[in-house]
Amino acid sequence: MATNEKFSVTRVVTRDIVVDLLQAARNLLGMRLTGYEEIISKNINELIKEAEKKYRIKWWRLSVNPLTHSSVMITIYGEGDKLKK
């Protein structure tokens, strides 16, 4: 029988020197930083898939927090029924 549980999955994403160089140029020109957007979006999708492997998710929330030295912490948390292995 499935049990309703709270869950959280966290990942810290650090800087990438190649992406940083390209995004610095885009930032100087006032353009969107699409390289960073893609990195964050990709990691959010991977975290959701990771949570779905363990839980039948009822609801979830997303938290994206900047850390020091150009890194970001992404957390998916919520409640769901734990799936049997």
C-alpha positions in Angstrom: 0.0 0.0 0.0 1.3 3.5 -0.9 2.0 5.9 1.9 1.7 9.7 1.7 5.1 11.2 2.5 6.9 14.6 2.3 9.9 14.6 0.0 12.6 16.9 -1.2 15.3 16.5 -3.9 18.1 19.1 -4.0 20.9 19.8 -6.5 23.6 22.4 -6.5 24.6 23.7 -9.9 28.0 25.4 -10.2 29.4 27.7 -12.9 30.7 26.6 -16.2 33.6 28.7 -17.6 32.5 28.4 -21.3 29.0 29.4 -20.5 30.2 32.2 -18.2 32.3 33.8 -21.0 29.4 33.8 -23.5 26.9 35.0 -20.9 29.2 37.8 -19.8 29.2 39.2 -23.3 25.4 38.9 -23.6 25.0 40.6 -20.2 27.1 43.6 -21.4 24.8 43.9 -24.4 21.7 43.8 -22.2 20.5 40.5 -23.7 18.8 37.5 -21.9 21.2 35.0 -20.3 19.8 32.1 -22.2 22.8 29.8 -21.4 22.0 30.1 -17.7 18.3 29.7 -18.3 18.9 26.4 -20.1 21.2 25.0 -17.4 18.6 25.8 -14.7 15.7 24.5 -16.8 17.5 21.2 -17.6 18.3 20.6 -13.9 14.7 21.4 -12.8 13.4 18.8 -15.3 15.9 16.2 -14.1 14.9 16.8 -10.4 11.2 16.4 -11.2 11.9 13.1 -13.1 14.1 11.9 -10.1 11.2 12.6 -7.7 8.7 10.9 -10.0 10.7 7.7 -9.9 10.2 7.5 -6.1 6.8 9.1 -5.6 3.4 9.5 -7.1 3.5 13.2 -6.6 0.3 15.0 -5.3 1.8 18.4 -5.2 5.3 20.0 -5.5 7.0 23.3 -5.1 10.2 24.7 -6.6 12.9 26.7 -4.8 15.9 28.2 -6.6 18.4 30.0 -4.4 21.6 31.7 -5.4 24.7 30.6 -3.5 28.2 32.1 -3.4 30.6 32.1 -6.4 28.0 31.9 -9.1 26.3 28.7 -8.0 22.6 28.0 -7.4 20.7 25.5 -5.3 17.6 24.0 -6.8 15.1 22.1 -4.6 11.9 20.3 -5.5 9.7 19.5 -2.5 6.2 18.4 -1.8 4.1 15.3 -0.9 3.3 12.1 -2.7 2.7 8.4 -2.3 5.9 6.5 -2.1 6.2 3.9 -4.9 7.2 0.4 -4.2 10.6 -0.7 -5.5 
